[in-house]
Amino acid sequence: MVTFLGVLLVLLCSILILALFKFFHKFWWVPMRITHVMSSQGIQGPPYNFIYGNTKVISNMIKKSTSSPMDMSHHIFPRVEPHLDSWLHIYGNNILYWQGPQAELVVTEAELLKKIMSIRGISMGRQDMGPISNKIFGGGLVFSQGDKWAKQRKLATHAFNGERLKNIVPAMVESVDMMLKRWKDVGTKEKDVYEEFRTMTSEVISRIVFGSSYEEGKKIFQKQGALIPLAAKQLSKTRILGFKMIFKDKEDLEIDKLLADIRDTIKKMIRIRESMIVSGAESMNDYLGILLNSYHDVDENYKLSIQDIIDECRTFYIAGHGTISLLLSWATLLLGIHTEWQEKAREEVQEVFGNQSPSLEGIARLKRMGMIINETLRLYPPTLSTIRKVLKETHVGDLVLPASINIHIPALALHQDPRIWGEDAHLFKPERFAEGIANSVNKNPGAFLPFGYGPRNCVGSNFAINEAKIALTMILQRYRFTLSQNYVHAPVQLVTLRPMYGVQILFQHL
């Protein structure tokens, strides 16, 4: 008995020592080593704090900067990302900071960024997903990698090819028309266009993903939309050694319930769709149909599981609905302020379409509209950062990047950098894009990245821009509008860049 207890005690002590070794290796040794390697190369940053890194400091700075509204200015970087704004001024153009024990190398030198992202091992290396991000995004295209990513990317590219985009335009036009009919019924009133566009883009995505079952799809996406603010709260909390995964709070339980409801509803829709396809009563033309084709593919290299289909439907919603509704909201705000550009856009719409519904061929001719959309995406990019993982120690010229470090590409910092765009970088000037993105005044298209950077950039960017052009075209054909005095300027990052109190616009019938 004594011998057994002795062996058990030794075993428990060994496990404890191993656990402590792993703990200190992750939370102390690795951060100290990376700090030394990067500082020896001239890259500095805020000091690492044991376990928490800089997360507490970041949280406090953001709470302070967003505690009250700001003046009506497009210089939003110090408000939305005050930590990066401060540290870039203190430590230089490229800095190292810490999300817990995870090293984040922020790169704002366009040439260095170009060199780093030219290395395929980095440009293809997605960031590690935390437990909350994993719940929200699942294994969809945004966070998958390797062969699975290639398979999902191919499917998404097929879903957004030119011919399919042409067929999608009528669904977009119909959804915008439904929104405008609601406006007409109410009369000429103030509208919170952020809420209006969220409803409209959800309608579009539901039609495209679920086809004739789009009403059920809207219910799914409403639940998915409810996950985002819950996730934003959870992401701001520090989690140590997975304890929060064992002891769940109210928000954890609410997230789990929403995810279970979404999963069960999509599975039910898949079963119904499959039976209708077998009977010949339903086609496979919508996105769910494309995914189901892959579910039945005999080639394992292209076959998707039911969970893959669920994740792809959710990813499509997050990437499509969220991005486009925000692009439209910020564009309408800017045109409501800068009415001279609203008139220029309206003149172009009249020249191309008159009072007719927009078509894909005509959309391509809306040059001024494209300039306005690009400038909107520059000032108010929906996603503020792109993250890539360095999977193994990598040399970029004379710079050595340690394994496991994240490359943090701050879109907003690059978009509003006076060194790149000039001293008027914070002003709304669509003429910057008069010769297109590649020939914009910054002479460096790599510094304009509203849809990500490199081979993992957003596959649906053309889809998003086309939908935005259609919606703005149909609004400009019917209304003049100005920014309401009730609007409160308070951009905030809740996974994406959002207007905290909506966007109130005053519309007047033409």
Backbone torsions as a table, in degrees:
resi	resn	phi	psi	omega
1	MET	NA	-44.4	179.7
2	VAL	-61.0	-42.0	-179.6
3	THR	-62.2	-44.2	-179.9
4	PHE	-61.7	-44.9	179.9
5	LEU	-64.9	-36.1	178.6
6	GLY	-64.4	-44.5	178.6
7	VAL	-63.2	-42.6	179.7
8	LEU	-62.5	-41.0	180.0
9	LEU	-64.7	-43.0	178.1
10	VAL	-61.9	-41.6	-179.8
11	LEU	-63.1	-45.0	179.6
12	LEU	-64.6	-40.3	178.4
13	CYS	-63.8	-40.0	179.6
14	SER	-63.5	-42.8	178.9
15	ILE	-63.5	-42.1	179.9
16	LEU	-64.4	-43.7	179.2
17	ILE	-63.2	-42.2	178.8
18	LEU	-63.4	-42.8	179.1
19	ALA	-62.9	-42.5	178.7
20	LEU	-65.2	-39.3	178.5
21	PHE	-61.2	-46.8	179.9
22	LYS	-63.6	-39.4	-179.5
23	PHE	-61.2	-52.4	-178.1
24	PHE	-70.1	-29.9	176.4
25	HIS	-63.9	-44.2	-178.4
26	LYS	-74.0	-44.5	-170.7
27	PHE	-94.8	-7.3	179.5
28	TRP	-133.8	-56.3	-174.2
29	TRP	-62.8	-50.9	-178.3
30	VAL	-62.3	-47.7	176.6
31	PRO	-58.7	-39.4	179.8
32	MET	-66.7	-39.4	180.0
33	ARG	-66.4	-45.6	-179.9
34	ILE	-64.8	-40.3	177.6
35	THR	-58.2	-44.6	180.0
36	HIS	-64.1	-46.1	-178.1
37	VAL	-60.6	-45.5	-176.2
38	MET	-74.0	-39.3	-180.0
39	SER	-66.5	-32.4	178.2
40	SER	-67.6	-16.2	177.6
41	GLN	-103.7	9.9	175.1
42	GLY	88.8	8.4	179.6
43	ILE	-102.5	115.3	-175.9
44	GLN	-110.9	177.9	176.9
45	GLY	178.8	-178.9	178.5
46	PRO	-63.3	145.9	-177.4
47	PRO	-64.1	147.2	177.9
48	TYR	-75.5	131.3	174.4
49	ASN	-103.5	132.7	-174.4
50	PHE	-50.8	129.7	178.8
51	ILE	73.6	-55.1	-170.4
52	TYR	-85.1	-15.3	-175.0
53	GLY	60.3	-127.1	179.4
54	ASN	-111.3	13.1	-173.0
55	THR	-63.1	-39.8	179.6
56	LYS	-65.8	-42.5	178.8
57	VAL	-62.1	-44.7	-180.0
58	ILE	-60.8	-47.7	-179.5
59	SER	-58.6	-44.2	-179.5
60	ASN	-66.5	-39.2	-179.8
61	MET	-65.9	-40.8	-179.7
62	ILE	-69.2	-41.4	177.5
63	LYS	-58.0	-41.4	-179.4
64	LYS	-68.8	-45.2	-175.6
65	SER	-70.3	-26.7	-178.0
66	THR	-105.5	11.8	-177.2
67	SER	-70.8	-17.5	178.3
68	SER	-145.2	159.9	178.7
69	PRO	-64.1	166.5	177.6
70	MET	-113.5	166.7	174.4
71	ASP	-64.0	163.3	-178.4
72	MET	-74.5	81.8	-179.9
73	SER	-135.0	149.7	176.8
74	HIS	-91.6	4.3	176.9
75	HIS	-83.0	75.8	-169.7
76	ILE	-97.9	-8.7	-176.6
77	PHE	-56.6	-46.8	179.7
78	PRO	-63.3	-25.4	179.3
79	ARG	-81.7	-47.2	-171.5
80	VAL	-78.7	-39.1	179.5
81	GLU	-130.1	65.6	-174.9
82	PRO	-62.8	-30.1	-179.9
83	HIS	-65.2	-45.7	178.9
84	LEU	-67.6	-41.2	178.5
85	ASP	-57.8	-45.0	-179.1
86	SER	-68.6	-48.2	-174.5
87	TRP	-69.2	-33.8	177.6
88	LEU	-65.0	-33.4	176.2
89	HIS	-72.0	-35.4	-175.7
90	ILE	-81.2	-45.3	-167.9
91	TYR	-106.1	-8.2	178.5
92	GLY	112.6	-173.5	-171.1
93	ASN	-72.4	-25.0	179.0
94	ASN	-127.8	125.5	-172.6
95	ILE	-132.1	159.2	175.9
96	LEU	-116.0	125.7	173.4
97	TYR	-135.7	-179.9	-168.1
98	TRP	-131.5	123.2	169.0
99	GLN	-97.2	92.0	-168.9
100	GLY	63.6	-132.1	178.2
101	PRO	-87.6	4.5	-177.8
102	GLN	-88.7	121.3	179.3
103	ALA	-77.9	131.8	178.8
104	GLU	-120.6	115.1	176.0
105	LEU	-95.4	108.9	179.9
106	VAL	-87.7	122.4	-177.7
107	VAL	-116.2	120.0	176.6
108	THR	-119.0	-1.9	173.4
109	GLU	-80.2	113.1	-172.4
110	ALA	-58.8	-40.2	-178.5
111	GLU	-68.0	-42.5	177.9
112	LEU	-63.9	-42.0	179.3
113	LEU	-59.9	-42.0	179.5
114	LYS	-61.2	-42.3	179.4
115	LYS	-65.4	-44.9	-179.1
116	ILE	-61.7	-46.0	-175.2
117	MET	-78.6	-6.0	174.2
118	SER	-78.3	-12.1	178.0
119	ILE	-86.2	114.0	-172.0
120	ARG	-60.0	-36.5	-179.8
121	GLY	-60.3	-27.4	178.2
122	ILE	-89.9	-46.8	-176.6
123	SER	-62.1	-23.8	179.6
124	MET	-99.3	-4.9	-175.0
125	GLY	-86.3	105.2	-179.5
126	ARG	-75.2	157.2	178.2
127	GLN	-71.5	157.5	174.1
128	ASP	-68.2	141.6	179.4
129	MET	-95.5	130.5	172.0
130	GLY	-76.8	171.9	-177.3
131	PRO	-60.5	-35.1	-179.6
132	ILE	-73.4	-46.5	177.7
133	SER	-59.4	-38.2	178.9
134	ASN	-62.5	-39.4	178.1
135	LYS	-66.6	-42.4	-174.7
136	ILE	-72.8	-45.8	-173.2
137	PHE	-99.1	-21.9	179.6
138	GLY	61.7	-149.8	-178.3
139	GLY	-100.6	31.1	-179.9
140	GLY	-71.6	-177.8	-173.3
141	LEU	-55.6	-37.6	-174.1
142	VAL	-60.6	-37.1	-173.0
143	PHE	-116.3	2.1	177.7
144	SER	-79.5	171.9	-179.7
145	GLN	-153.3	172.0	176.3
146	GLY	64.2	-143.1	-177.0
147	ASP	-63.6	-35.6	179.3
148	LYS	-63.7	-43.3	177.9
149	TRP	-60.4	-45.8	-178.7
150	ALA	-59.1	-41.4	178.9
151	LYS	-64.7	-46.4	-178.7
152	GLN	-68.2	-37.7	178.6
153	ARG	-62.7	-40.6	179.2
154	LYS	-63.2	-42.5	178.6
155	LEU	-63.4	-44.8	-179.0
156	ALA	-65.1	-39.7	178.2
157	THR	-61.8	-40.6	177.2
158	HIS	-63.7	-39.3	-179.1
159	ALA	-66.4	-26.6	-176.6
160	PHE	-110.7	18.9	-179.9
161	ASN	-71.2	169.2	-172.2
162	GLY	-56.4	-43.7	-177.5
163	GLU	-66.7	-41.0	179.5
164	ARG	-68.9	-37.1	176.7
165	LEU	-60.3	-39.0	178.6
166	LYS	-62.4	-39.9	179.9
167	ASN	-73.8	-22.6	-179.1
168	ILE	-79.3	-25.5	-175.5
169	VAL	-52.4	-45.3	179.1
170	PRO	-58.0	-37.0	177.8
171	ALA	-66.0	-37.6	176.7
172	MET	-64.6	-47.8	-179.3
173	VAL	-60.2	-43.2	-179.1
174	GLU	-63.0	-41.7	-178.8
175	SER	-68.4	-40.1	176.6
176	VAL	-65.4	-40.3	179.9
177	ASP	-62.6	-39.2	177.3
178	MET	-62.0	-41.7	178.4
179	MET	-62.6	-45.4	-177.9
180	LEU	-67.9	-30.7	175.4
181	LYS	-66.7	-36.9	175.6
182	ARG	-63.1	-39.1	179.0
183	TRP	-64.5	-40.9	-177.5
184	LYS	-65.5	-38.4	-179.2
185	ASP	-64.3	-35.5	-177.8
186	VAL	-78.4	-27.7	-176.6
187	GLY	99.9	-178.4	-178.6
188	THR	-80.0	100.5	-176.7
189	LYS	-134.9	172.3	172.1
190	GLU	-71.3	137.4	179.6
191	LYS	-125.0	141.0	167.7
192	ASP	-88.3	96.9	-172.4
193	VAL	-68.9	-23.5	177.3
194	TYR	-60.2	-46.4	178.1
195	GLU	-68.7	-39.4	179.5
196	GLU	-62.3	-44.6	-178.3
197	PHE	-71.5	-31.8	175.8
198	ARG	-62.2	-42.7	178.3
199	THR	-65.2	-46.2	-176.7
200	MET	-64.6	-47.2	-178.1
201	THR	-68.8	-30.4	174.4
202	SER	-64.0	-38.8	176.4
203	GLU	-61.3	-45.8	-179.4
204	VAL	-61.7	-51.5	-178.2
205	ILE	-60.5	-40.4	180.0
206	SER	-62.4	-41.2	179.1
207	ARG	-65.3	-42.1	-175.0
208	ILE	-73.0	-38.5	-177.9
209	VAL	-78.6	-44.8	-169.5
210	PHE	-110.8	-1.6	175.8
211	GLY	59.0	-125.7	-176.4
212	SER	-67.5	-14.2	179.3
213	SER	-96.0	25.3	-170.8
214	TYR	-66.0	-25.5	178.2
215	GLU	-64.7	-40.7	174.6
216	GLU	-66.2	-38.0	178.4
217	GLY	-61.1	-37.3	179.1
218	LYS	-62.3	-37.1	178.5
219	LYS	-65.7	-39.4	177.9
220	ILE	-62.1	-45.7	-175.8
221	PHE	-71.2	-26.9	174.3
222	GLN	-63.9	-41.1	177.3
223	LYS	-67.7	-40.3	178.4
224	GLN	-63.0	-39.7	177.9
225	GLY	-63.6	-33.7	179.6
226	ALA	-69.5	-19.9	179.7
227	LEU	-71.1	-30.7	-169.8
228	ILE	-62.5	-53.4	179.3
229	PRO	-63.4	-32.6	176.2
230	LEU	-65.1	-41.5	179.1
231	ALA	-65.1	-40.0	-179.7
232	ALA	-60.0	-39.8	178.3
233	LYS	-66.0	-43.3	-177.2
234	GLN	-68.9	-34.8	-179.0
235	LEU	-66.6	-24.3	-179.0
236	SER	-81.9	-6.7	-178.7
237	LYS	-94.2	139.3	178.7
238	THR	-81.3	129.1	-179.1
239	ARG	-117.2	126.1	-176.4
240	ILE	-109.3	120.1	171.9
241	LEU	54.9	29.3	173.9
242	GLY	75.1	9.7	-178.2
243	PHE	-57.8	-35.1	-178.1
244	LYS	-67.7	-20.6	177.9
245	MET	-75.7	-21.4	178.7
246	ILE	-90.0	-47.9	-179.1
247	PHE	-103.0	98.1	-173.7
248	LYS	-90.7	140.5	176.5
249	ASP	-93.9	-174.4	-176.1
250	LYS	-60.4	-39.9	-178.8
251	GLU	-69.0	-38.2	175.6
252	ASP	-58.2	-46.3	-178.6
253	LEU	-65.8	-37.3	178.8
254	GLU	-66.6	-40.9	176.8
255	ILE	-61.0	-45.6	-179.7
256	ASP	-60.8	-40.2	-179.7
257	LYS	-66.6	-44.2	178.6
258	LEU	-60.9	-44.0	-179.7
259	LEU	-64.0	-39.9	178.1
260	ALA	-64.2	-41.6	178.6
261	ASP	-62.7	-44.2	179.7
262	ILE	-62.2	-46.7	-178.3
263	ARG	-62.2	-44.7	-177.7
264	ASP	-67.0	-39.1	-178.7
265	THR	-67.8	-43.1	179.2
266	ILE	-65.3	-40.2	177.8
267	LYS	-60.6	-40.4	178.4
268	LYS	-64.1	-42.8	179.1
269	MET	-63.8	-38.2	179.0
270	ILE	-63.6	-42.7	179.2
271	ARG	-62.3	-44.8	-180.0
272	ILE	-64.2	-44.2	-179.0
273	ARG	-62.6	-41.4	-178.6
274	GLU	-63.0	-40.9	-179.8
275	SER	-67.5	-35.6	179.1
276	MET	-70.8	-35.5	178.3
277	ILE	-67.3	-42.9	179.1
278	VAL	-60.7	-38.5	-178.9
279	SER	-80.6	-6.9	-179.5
280	GLY	83.2	8.1	-176.9
281	ALA	-87.7	-5.6	-176.0
282	GLU	-143.5	145.4	178.6
283	SER	-96.4	-179.9	-179.9
284	MET	-115.9	32.8	-171.4
285	ASN	-83.1	-22.5	-179.5
286	ASP	-83.4	178.7	-175.0
287	TYR	-66.5	-37.0	176.4
288	LEU	-60.6	-38.0	177.4
289	GLY	-63.5	-41.9	177.2
290	ILE	-60.5	-42.2	179.7
291	LEU	-66.3	-39.6	179.6
292	LEU	-66.5	-33.8	174.7
293	ASN	-57.8	-41.8	179.9
294	SER	-71.1	-29.5	176.7
295	TYR	-62.1	-33.3	-178.4
296	HIS	-96.5	2.9	-177.6
297	ASP	-63.5	133.6	-179.4
298	VAL	-75.5	-21.1	179.1
299	ASP	-83.9	115.7	-177.5
300	GLU	-61.0	-23.0	-180.0
301	ASN	-68.2	-22.1	-177.6
302	TYR	-117.7	2.0	-175.5
303	LYS	-79.5	136.7	175.9
304	LEU	-108.7	149.2	173.1
305	SER	-89.5	170.1	176.5
306	ILE	-61.2	-39.9	178.5
307	GLN	-64.1	-37.2	175.9
308	ASP	-59.8	-42.6	-179.5
309	ILE	-63.7	-43.9	178.4
310	ILE	-59.9	-46.1	-178.9
311	ASP	-63.9	-39.2	-179.3
312	GLU	-67.5	-39.6	177.0
313	CYS	-60.9	-42.6	-179.7
314	ARG	-68.2	-41.4	178.9
315	THR	-62.9	-41.9	179.0
316	PHE	-58.2	-42.2	179.9
317	TYR	-64.9	-50.2	-176.0
318	ILE	-61.0	-47.4	-176.2
319	ALA	-71.4	-40.0	-175.5
320	GLY	-83.3	-56.9	-176.2
321	HIS	-64.2	-50.2	-175.6
322	GLY	-64.5	-46.8	-177.3
323	THR	-63.4	-46.4	-173.2
324	ILE	-72.0	-40.6	179.6
325	SER	-63.3	-36.1	178.2
326	LEU	-72.5	-42.8	176.7
327	LEU	-56.7	-45.7	179.8
328	LEU	-66.2	-38.9	-179.1
329	SER	-64.1	-48.4	-179.0
330	TRP	-69.0	-36.1	178.7
331	ALA	-64.9	-40.7	179.3
332	THR	-66.7	-40.4	175.8
333	LEU	-58.4	-47.3	-177.7
334	LEU	-65.3	-40.8	178.7
335	LEU	-72.6	-26.1	175.2
336	GLY	-71.3	-25.4	176.2
337	ILE	-87.7	-49.1	-175.7
338	HIS	-97.9	75.5	-172.9
339	THR	-67.0	-20.5	176.8
340	GLU	-64.4	-36.5	176.8
341	TRP	-76.1	-28.7	173.7
342	GLN	-61.5	-42.5	179.7
343	GLU	-67.2	-39.5	178.0
344	LYS	-62.0	-41.7	179.1
345	ALA	-66.3	-40.1	-179.8
346	ARG	-64.4	-41.3	177.8
347	GLU	-59.7	-43.2	-179.9
348	GLU	-65.3	-42.1	178.4
349	VAL	-60.0	-42.3	179.1
350	GLN	-65.1	-38.4	179.0
351	GLU	-65.0	-38.7	-174.6
352	VAL	-85.8	-43.0	-171.9
353	PHE	-116.9	-19.7	-170.6
354	GLY	62.7	-126.5	176.5
355	ASN	-106.0	12.9	-179.3
356	GLN	-83.0	158.0	178.1
357	SER	-66.7	145.9	-179.1
358	PRO	-67.4	149.5	176.3
359	SER	-124.4	162.9	-178.8
360	LEU	-62.7	-38.8	-179.7
361	GLU	-64.4	-41.5	-179.8
362	GLY	-69.9	-35.9	-179.2
363	ILE	-57.5	-38.4	-178.7
364	ALA	-64.1	-18.7	-178.0
365	ARG	-92.8	-1.3	-178.2
366	LEU	-83.9	79.7	-175.3
367	LYS	-69.2	-47.7	-179.5
368	ARG	-63.1	-39.2	177.8
369	MET	-61.0	-40.7	177.5
370	GLY	-62.6	-39.5	177.6
371	MET	-62.7	-43.4	179.9
372	ILE	-63.4	-43.7	-179.4
373	ILE	-65.0	-43.2	178.3
374	ASN	-62.5	-40.8	180.0
375	GLU	-69.7	-33.3	174.3
376	THR	-63.3	-45.3	179.8
377	LEU	-66.7	-28.2	177.0
378	ARG	-69.9	-47.1	-177.0
379	LEU	-77.3	-35.0	-175.8
380	TYR	-132.7	66.4	178.8
381	PRO	-65.3	131.9	-178.6
382	PRO	-57.7	-42.5	178.3
383	THR	-107.6	126.0	-170.6
384	LEU	-84.2	-19.8	-174.9
385	SER	-145.1	151.4	168.5
386	THR	-117.6	131.6	-177.3
387	ILE	-117.0	133.1	174.4
388	ARG	-128.2	144.7	-176.7
389	LYS	-98.5	132.6	171.8
390	VAL	-87.1	107.7	-172.0
391	LEU	-78.2	-28.0	177.5
392	LYS	-145.7	160.2	-179.2
393	GLU	-53.8	129.8	-172.1
394	THR	-133.3	137.8	176.4
395	HIS	-100.1	127.8	175.4
396	VAL	-121.7	94.5	-171.1
397	GLY	63.4	-126.1	178.4
398	ASP	-86.9	-5.4	-177.2
399	LEU	-88.2	131.5	176.4
400	VAL	-106.1	122.8	178.3
401	LEU	-103.0	117.0	-179.9
402	PRO	-65.3	154.6	176.0
403	ALA	-62.9	147.4	174.6
404	SER	78.2	-2.4	176.8
405	ILE	-76.3	146.4	175.2
406	ASN	-93.8	138.1	169.8
407	ILE	-92.7	116.1	-175.6
408	HIS	-104.4	113.2	-178.1
409	ILE	-103.9	104.7	-173.4
410	PRO	-87.1	97.8	-175.8
411	ALA	-55.8	-47.3	-175.5
412	LEU	-64.0	-40.6	178.4
413	ALA	-61.9	-42.7	178.8
414	LEU	-69.2	-40.2	-177.7
415	HIS	-66.6	-26.6	-176.3
416	GLN	-115.1	23.7	-179.2
417	ASP	-83.9	115.6	179.9
418	PRO	-61.4	-26.7	178.8
419	ARG	-66.0	-26.6	-177.9
420	ILE	-94.7	-45.0	-171.2
421	TRP	-105.1	-7.4	-178.2
422	GLY	99.8	171.2	-177.3
423	GLU	-65.2	-17.8	178.1
424	ASP	-95.2	25.1	-176.0
425	ALA	-58.7	-24.1	-176.2
426	HIS	-94.7	5.7	-179.7
427	LEU	-101.3	152.1	177.5
428	PHE	-82.3	105.7	-177.9
429	LYS	-138.6	83.5	-178.4
430	PRO	-59.0	-21.0	-179.8
431	GLU	-61.8	-14.5	174.9
432	ARG	-55.2	-31.9	-173.9
433	PHE	-104.5	23.4	-178.1
434	ALA	-60.9	-30.9	179.6
435	GLU	-105.4	20.2	179.1
436	GLY	90.2	175.5	-177.3
437	ILE	-68.6	-46.0	-175.8
438	ALA	-61.8	-28.9	-178.3
439	ASN	-110.5	21.4	179.1
440	SER	-65.8	166.5	-170.5
441	VAL	-62.1	-18.9	-179.8
442	ASN	-76.9	-14.0	179.0
443	LYS	57.7	18.8	-179.3
444	ASN	-147.0	86.5	-177.5
445	PRO	-59.6	-18.7	177.2
446	GLY	-67.7	-12.9	178.2
447	ALA	-92.8	5.2	176.6
448	PHE	-122.0	105.2	-172.2
449	LEU	-139.7	60.1	179.5
450	PRO	-68.6	-19.6	-178.9
451	PHE	-115.9	27.4	178.8
452	GLY	93.9	-170.6	-171.4
453	TYR	-142.4	135.6	173.4
454	GLY	82.7	-163.8	-173.8
455	PRO	-67.0	-15.9	179.0
456	ARG	-98.2	20.4	179.0
457	ASN	-67.2	169.2	-173.5
458	CYS	-65.1	121.1	-178.7
459	VAL	-72.6	-18.9	-177.2
460	GLY	-99.8	21.7	-176.3
461	SER	-62.9	-41.5	178.3
462	ASN	-65.2	-38.8	176.2
463	PHE	-58.0	-46.8	-177.7
464	ALA	-63.6	-46.7	-177.7
465	ILE	-67.3	-39.0	178.0
466	ASN	-63.6	-43.3	179.2
467	GLU	-64.0	-40.5	178.4
468	ALA	-63.3	-42.0	179.3
469	LYS	-64.1	-40.8	179.5
470	ILE	-63.4	-47.8	-178.5
471	ALA	-63.2	-46.0	-179.9
472	LEU	-65.7	-38.5	177.6
473	THR	-58.4	-49.5	-175.7
474	MET	-69.1	-31.5	175.6
475	ILE	-69.6	-45.5	-178.6
476	LEU	-65.1	-28.4	177.4
477	GLN	-68.5	-22.2	-172.7
478	ARG	-115.1	-25.7	-169.5
479	TYR	-136.5	150.3	156.2
480	ARG	-103.0	149.6	-176.5
481	PHE	-149.4	153.7	177.5
482	THR	-136.3	159.8	177.9
483	LEU	-72.3	131.3	-179.0
484	SER	-72.7	150.0	174.1
485	GLN	-66.7	-15.9	179.4
486	ASN	-81.2	-7.9	-179.6
487	TYR	-68.8	135.2	177.0
488	VAL	-116.0	119.0	-174.8
489	HIS	-82.3	106.2	-177.2
490	ALA	-149.9	67.1	176.3
491	PRO	-60.8	142.4	-178.3
492	VAL	-148.9	147.7	178.1
493	GLN	-93.5	111.7	172.3
494	LEU	-124.7	76.2	-169.0
495	VAL	71.9	-53.7	173.2
496	THR	-113.3	172.6	-178.9
497	LEU	-86.3	111.1	-171.2
498	ARG	-122.0	153.5	170.6
499	PRO	-81.8	115.6	-171.7
500	MET	-57.5	-38.0	-175.7
501	TYR	-114.1	21.6	-179.6
502	GLY	82.7	-177.1	178.8
503	VAL	-130.1	103.2	-177.3
504	GLN	-89.1	122.6	-176.7
505	ILE	-126.0	139.4	175.5
506	LEU	-97.3	121.7	-177.6
507	PHE	-106.9	144.3	175.9
508	GLN	-130.5	125.9	178.1
509	HIS	-60.5	140.4	174.5
510	LEU	-75.8	NA	NA
